Amino acid sequence: MSEETTRVRRIITKPTNKSPKEDDFENNTRPRIKSKKKFWISGFIIIFLLAIGGGLYYQHYQNSPTGKEAKVKAETAALIKEVSKYMILPADDQPAIFDITDPAQLSAQQAFFADAIQGDKLLVYSKTAKAIIYSPSRKLIVNVGPVTFDQDTAGAKVIESILTPVAETEE
């Protein structure tokens, strides 16, 4: 035998003063502590990556056209539900909803908008020819009246520039 293999045998078979249980305990505890730390660190990394991925997915969904459309539908349904607490709304008609951005200019053109304030909502039901001004901040119906549809495009363009559709204000 060579001298190197003899030395290895002597180290392996070298007796120790410790009992086999103490030797096992000392050798097994340190790797367990390291493996527990690795387990927790890898768990935190996985949770962190999942949170980032979920946040990016949520942000992408909110900015997508389907996300915006779903948000507008939910807001429309909530507004209709709120207004229906104060009056009976047409069930077979879906309203066009506008934000009132410049009530002073609107009230100068039509007396219908006299008590409206900025942020009020205008619900226009085309089948039943009914317009409703609802104030979410004051939680009341400001005015209700009939709608007449003119072929006068100049007046319609002025009103459209003052009234902002709800779908466009979300962008």
Secondary structure, DSSP 8 states (H G I E B T S, - for coil): --HHHHHHHHHHS---SS-HHHHHHHHHHHHHHHHHHHHHHHHHHHHHHHHHHHHHHHHHHHHSHHHHHHHHHHHHHHHHHHHTTTS---SS---EEEEES-HHHHHHH-GGGTT--TT-EEEEETTTTEEEEEETTTTEEEEEEE----S-HHHHHHHHHHEEEHHHHT-
